[in-house]
Amino acid sequence: MSHLSRTLPVKRAAHVYLVQDGKLLLVEERMDDGSIFYGLPGGKAWPGETLGDAAVRQVLVETGLTVTDLVFLSLLEGELLTGTRNECYANFGRFTATFSGELNPTDPEVVGIRWVPFEEVEMLVRYGPPPEIEERNPLIWVPTRDFVKGQPRAYYPI
């Protein structure tokens, strides 16, 4: 089968950079192997849902915060996890937003929320095994690394 004749599932997700006093809000989730994964608030878009609507919905569930005035920042796009059972074509939108409310996650997968100083964000990133876990793929974190360094780009091809 040629590269052009493959049909890949499409995964669409949206995440939001919420910043307060030089700190980035990260959610803590427990992975299947019991380890803690730190990630941006946000997640998968439902079929027919825009990335912006997914961002608003997911941030509310994962943090309890209401986000408004979404500003598109970047798109991470391309084939992800090629050669694994989780192979897909990814469209991941990243936004900034205004937020209000109190931290109160209702997502059972979220075990904590932390405001993390920009200089400490990359230390929390885990790139370790198993490699088929998309959240641990280093490419997912490149836009965040650039964001906290003040050097975001609009497009990140995988």
C-alpha positions in Angstrom: 0.0 0.0 0.0 1.4 3.4 -0.9 1.6 6.3 1.4 -1.1 8.1 -0.6 -3.6 5.2 -0.6 -3.7 4.9 3.2 -6.8 6.0 5.1 -6.0 7.3 8.6 -8.4 8.1 11.4 -8.4 11.9 12.0 -7.9 13.1 15.6 -8.9 16.7 16.3 -8.1 18.3 19.6 -7.9 21.8 21.1 -5.9 23.1 24.0 -5.7 26.4 25.7 -2.8 28.3 27.2 -4.1 29.9 30.4 -1.6 32.3 31.9 -1.6 34.2 35.2 1.3 36.0 36.8 3.9 34.3 34.6 2.5 30.9 35.2 0.8 28.4 32.9 -2.1 26.3 34.0 -1.5 22.5 33.6 -3.8 19.6 34.4 -2.5 16.4 36.0 -4.0 13.2 34.7 -3.3 9.6 35.7 -2.2 7.4 32.8 -3.1 3.8 32.4 0.4 2.8 33.7 -0.3 4.8 36.9 2.1 7.6 36.1 1.1 11.3 36.2 0.9 13.2 32.9 0.9 17.0 32.8 -0.9 18.6 30.0 -2.7 21.7 28.8 -6.4 22.0 29.5 -8.3 20.9 26.5 -8.9 17.7 24.6 -10.6 15.9 21.8 -13.2 17.5 19.6 -16.5 15.7 19.1 -17.6 14.9 15.6 -19.0 18.1 14.0 -17.6 20.3 16.9 -15.3 23.2 16.0 -11.9 23.3 17.7 -12.9 26.5 19.5 -16.0 24.9 20.9 -14.0 21.8 22.0 -11.6 24.1 23.8 -14.3 25.9 25.7 -16.1 22.6 26.6 -12.9 20.7 27.6 -11.4 23.6 29.7 -14.6 23.8 31.7 -14.7 20.1 32.4 -11.0 19.8 33.2 -10.6 23.0 35.2 -14.0 24.5 36.1 -13.0 27.7 34.4 -15.0 29.4 31.7 -13.0 30.6 28.8 -14.0 33.4 26.4 -12.4 35.5 23.7 -10.4 32.6 22.3 -7.5 33.7 20.2 -6.0 31.1 17.7 -2.3 30.7 18.3 -1.1 27.6 16.4 -2.0 24.4 14.6 0.0 21.2 15.0 -0.9 19.0 12.0 0.2 15.8 10.3 0.6 12.0 10.8 1.2 11.0 14.3 2.3 7.7 15.8 3.0 6.2 12.4 3.4 2.4 12.5 1.6 2.0 15.8 -2.0 0.8 16.5 -2.8 4.5 17.4 -1.6 5.9 14.0 -3.7 8.9 13.0 -3.7 12.2 11.3 -3.7 15.0 13.9 -5.1 18.5 13.9 -4.4 20.0 17.2 -5.3 23.7 17.7 -3.8 25.8 20.4 -5.5 29.0 21.7 -5.1 31.7 24.4 -8.2 32.9 26.1 -9.7 35.1 28.9 -10.9 33.0 31.8 -13.1 33.3 34.8 -14.4 31.1 37.6 -12.9 28.9 40.3 -10.7 25.9 39.8 -13.0 22.9 40.1 -12.5 20.0 37.7 -15.3 17.6 37.1 -13.3 15.3 34.7 -12.6 12.1 36.7 -9.3 11.6 34.8 -8.0 14.9 36.2 -6.3 14.4 39.5 -4.9 17.9 40.0 -4.4 21.3 38.5 -1.2 23.4 38.9 -0.2 26.9 38.0 3.4 26.3 36.9 6.0 29.0 36.4 7.1 29.2 32.7 10.6 28.2 33.6 9.4 24.9 35.1 7.0 23.8 32.5 9.4 21.8 30.4 10.7 19.9 33.5 7.2 18.4 33.9 7.1 17.0 30.4 7.5 13.2 30.1 8.6 11.8 26.8 9.1 8.3 28.1 7.6 4.9 27.1 5.3 3.6 25.9 6.0 5.5 22.6 2.5 4.9 21.2 1.1 7.3 23.8 0.5 10.5 21.9 0.8 12.8 24.9 4.3 11.6 25.5 5.4 12.3 21.9 7.9 15.2 22.0 6.2 16.8 18.9 3.1 17.6 21.0 5.2 19.7 23.4 7.1 21.7 20.8 4.4 24.5 20.5 4.2 24.7 24.3 8.0 25.0 24.6 8.0 27.8 22.1 5.0 29.5 23.8 6.7 29.7 27.2 9.8 31.0 25.5 7.8 33.7 23.8 8.5 32.3 20.4 5.2 30.7 19.2 4.7 29.9 15.5 1.3 29.6 13.8 2.0 26.2 12.2 3.8 23.1 13.3 3.9 20.3 10.7 4.5 16.9 12.1 
